[in-house]
Amino acid sequence: MDKNLVKSTVSRDQAYLAQTPQVFDFARILRIHQTAAEQKYEATDDAMLAEQYGMKVMIIPGYYDNIKITTAEDMILAEEIARKW
């Protein structure tokens, strides 16, 4: 199971956590999605597509509490975060 072995660890001062939502000009990112689909280029998110097709992607500070809510358990965590604020 070599695929589960760590090959290297990046320095934390060079690593960032990405949060959603990512923000792009709608018309431009839509065209990029259409081009990627035509070229059968697959990406994990809009930022990866934007980079692939020449857009500059900027990092903007976020909040650890900015969580994505997709499950019932996420909602419980979101309620706790809301109480904290």
N, C-alpha and C positions, 0 to 999 in steps of 0.2 A: 504494500500500500504506500508506495513512494509519493503518491499524490497528496497524502496527508502530512508529509514531512515539511517542516519549515525550511525554506532555502536560505533566507536571510531576514533580518529585521531592520526596517528603516528607522532612521533617527526620528524621534518624536517631534523635534523642531522642524521637520520637513513634512510632517503628516497633518492632515486636516480631516475632520468629520464633515461629510456633506449632509445637508438637511434639505428637506422638501418643504414648501414648494420652491423650485428653481424658477427664476423669472427671466423671460425672454420676450422680445417683441414678437407678438403672435404671428403676424404675417410672415416674418422671416423664419421663425422656427418651423412653421407649417411647411414652407417651401423646402426647408432642409429635410424634414420628415418625408416629404414626397420624393425628393431626390434620393434619399437613402433607400426608400422602398423600391424605387426603380432600379437602383444599383445593387439591391439585395444586401446592403450594408446594415449590420445589426449592432446596436449599441445598448448599453445598460441604462442610459438616461439621456435627457435633453442636453446636458453639458457635454457629454461625450460626442454626441452628434454635432453640436455647435463647434467644438474644437476640430472635428474631422473635416468640416466644411468651411473652415477659415474664420470663424468668429472667435473673438477673444472672450475668455471667461474670467470673471473677476470674483474674488473671494470677499464676502461681506460678513462681518462678525454676526453670529447668531446666538441663540440661547440653548443650553442643554435641555431646558424644559420644553423646547419646541419639538414635541413628539408627533409622530405620525399615528393616527388612530385608525386601525384596521380590524381590531378584534375587541371583544367584550372586555378582555383583560386590559387593553390599552385605555379603554374608557374609565376603568377603575383608577388607573394611574393618572389620567387626565383630571379626574375629579380631585385627587389628592393635590396635584399641582395647582389647580384652581383655588383650593382652600388655602394653600400656602401664600398665594398672591393676595 
